[in-house]
């Protein structure tokens, strides 16, 4: 069994949202799909996004 499982949410075609478990290594791949929602505290920050945040701070 994989360790470090994180709850993610998937929006189904009928509009309901279901809770799923994903391994930390899967978060980056799931983040690109609009039907998956990752809790903000667990979101993967892409290097591009980090660079933009650093530019704002400087």
SEVORO-408926 format. One line per 5 residues: number of its first residue (from 1); their letters; for each residue y negated, x, z negated of N, C-alpha, C. Coordinates in nm, 3 decimals. Layout:
N
NUM = a = Y/X/Z/Y/X/Z/Y/X/Z; ...
//
This chain:
58
1 = xxxxx = 0.119/0.084/0.000/0.000/0.000/0.000/-0.125/0.088/0.000; -0.225/0.046/0.073/-0.348/0.125/0.082/-0.429/0.110/-0.045; -0.500/0.217/-0.078/-0.587/0.215/-0.195/-0.730/0.189/-0.152; -0.815/0.163/-0.248/-0.958/0.140/-0.222/-0.981/0.021/-0.130; -0.913/-0.089/-0.157/-0.932/-0.209/-0.076/-1.062/-0.278/-0.117
6 = xxxxx = -1.132/-0.327/-0.017/-1.262/-0.391/-0.037/-1.258/-0.530/0.024; -1.318/-0.625/-0.044/-1.324/-0.761/0.009/-1.426/-0.767/0.122; -1.384/-0.823/0.235/-1.475/-0.850/0.347/-1.457/-0.996/0.383; -1.550/-1.050/0.456/-1.547/-1.192/0.490/-1.552/-1.209/0.640; -1.469/-1.301/0.691/-1.465/-1.328/0.834/-1.500/-1.474/0.856
11 = xxxxx = -1.592/-1.497/0.948/-1.632/-1.634/0.982/-1.540/-1.683/1.093; -1.474/-1.795/1.068/-1.383/-1.854/1.165/-1.458/-1.943/1.264; -1.390/-1.980/1.372/-1.453/-2.063/1.476/-1.501/-2.197/1.422; -1.432/-2.250/1.321/-1.471/-2.380/1.267/-1.586/-2.369/1.165; -1.638/-2.246/1.145/-1.752/-2.226/1.057/-1.719/-2.186/0.915
16 = xxxxx = -1.593/-2.195/0.877/-1.557/-2.155/0.742/-1.547/-2.004/0.734; -1.561/-1.954/0.613/-1.555/-1.810/0.591/-1.436/-1.780/0.501; -1.354/-1.683/0.542/-1.236/-1.647/0.463/-1.253/-1.505/0.411; -1.192/-1.480/0.296/-1.199/-1.350/0.233/-1.077/-1.268/0.274; -1.099/-1.145/0.316/-0.991/-1.055/0.355/-1.007/-0.924/0.280
21 = xxxxx = -0.900/-0.844/0.279/-0.907/-0.712/0.219/-0.901/-0.608/0.329; -0.988/-0.510/0.321/-0.991/-0.402/0.420/-0.996/-0.269/0.346; -0.935/-0.169/0.406/-0.941/-0.034/0.353/-1.078/0.025/0.385; -1.127/0.115/0.302/-1.259/0.176/0.326/-1.270/0.238/0.464; -1.160/0.290/0.516/-1.163/0.354/0.648/-1.184/0.253/0.760
26 = xxxxx = -1.165/0.125/0.734/-1.181/0.021/0.835/-1.322/-0.039/0.839; -1.402/-0.011/0.739/-1.533/-0.076/0.728/-1.624/-0.047/0.846; -1.625/0.075/0.893/-1.714/0.110/1.005/-1.677/0.030/1.130; -1.547/0.014/1.156/-1.503/-0.063/1.273/-1.536/-0.211/1.256; -1.521/-0.264/1.136/-1.549/-0.406/1.113/-1.699/-0.435/1.118
31 = xxxxx = -1.780/-0.338/1.082/-1.925/-0.358/1.077/-1.985/-0.390/1.214; -1.920/-0.348/1.321/-1.975/-0.373/1.455/-1.944/-0.514/1.505; -1.857/-0.586/1.438/-1.821/-0.722/1.479/-1.906/-0.822/1.402; -1.974/-0.908/1.474/-2.066/-1.003/1.411/-1.995/-1.110/1.327; -1.866/-1.132/1.350/-1.796/-1.235/1.273/-1.743/-1.182/1.139
36 = xxxxx = -1.763/-1.054/1.111/-1.724/-0.997/0.981/-1.849/-0.970/0.900; -1.838/-0.999/0.770/-1.949/-0.971/0.679/-1.896/-0.880/0.569; -1.965/-0.768/0.549/-1.928/-0.672/0.446/-2.034/-0.681/0.338; -1.993/-0.694/0.211/-2.093/-0.700/0.104/-2.188/-0.580/0.112; -2.315/-0.602/0.087/-2.417/-0.497/0.102/-2.386/-0.371/0.025
41 = xxxxx = -2.327/-0.383/-0.092/-2.298/-0.265/-0.172/-2.190/-0.178/-0.110; -2.115/-0.232/-0.015/-2.005/-0.157/0.046/-2.030/-0.124/0.192; -2.142/-0.165/0.249/-2.166/-0.144/0.391/-2.165/0.004/0.426; -2.115/0.031/0.544/-2.114/0.167/0.595/-2.249/0.193/0.661; -2.313/0.301/0.622/-2.441/0.335/0.681/-2.419/0.437/0.791
46 = xxxxx = -2.449/0.398/0.911/-2.432/0.489/1.024/-2.534/0.601/1.016; -2.504/0.717/1.074/-2.600/0.828/1.072/-2.735/0.789/1.133; -2.734/0.706/1.237/-2.858/0.663/1.301/-2.943/0.584/1.201; -2.878/0.496/1.127/-2.949/0.415/1.029/-3.006/0.504/0.918; -2.930/0.605/0.874/-2.977/0.695/0.770/-3.099/0.772/0.818
51 = xxxxx = -3.097/0.818/0.942/-3.210/0.892/0.996/-3.335/0.807/0.999; -3.321/0.680/1.034/-3.436/0.591/1.037/-3.492/0.572/0.896; -3.403/0.560/0.797/-3.447/0.543/0.660/-3.520/0.668/0.611; -3.471/0.786/0.648/-3.534/0.910/0.607/-3.673/0.924/0.669; -3.689/0.881/0.794/-3.818/0.889/0.860/-3.921/0.802/0.790
56 = xxx = -3.878/0.688/0.742/-3.968/0.596/0.673/-4.014/0.657/0.541; -3.925/0.727/0.473/-3.956/0.786/0.343/-4.051/0.905/0.356; -4.048/0.978/0.468/-4.131/1.099/0.482/-4.270/1.068/0.531
//
